[in-house]
């Protein structure tokens, strides 16, 4: 059965996460344009579990806020994103530093959207207690460069 009735062809992919768990996702190849002038914001705990998200995040992901809160942020991981890109992000923020980069996210409906993300550690009393990610509209030139870079990394 087609996972998204009325949608174009979906290609199944199995994603394997760093903890060894796997999840089958479907990819349509349809890009949703970034909402001009909006910021997509979310917060996670130290394990990457979503604790807060703004309405722009909910709209772009295709999930409801209830479906997102309590889920690992990797629920949005697109199969085109190489594991090494996320390893760099985690190594940077776990060291207490800001990370910036372009990310291709997977929507619930199998489509995708590109963002320019800034992820910062939330530090309280000298300890990292979580992370905040703010996403902005990326330039199309930078998206093209990121696509090429990630293709080479895979």
Secondary structure, DSSP 4 states (H G I P E B T S, - for coil): --SSTTS---EEEEEE-TTS-EEEEEE--PBPPP-TT--EEEEE-TT-BEEEE-HHHHHHH-S-HHHHTTSBGGGGB-TTS-HHHHHHHHHHHHTT--EEEEEEEEPTTS-EEEEEEEEEEEEETTEEEEEEEEEEPPPHHHHHHHHHHHHHH-
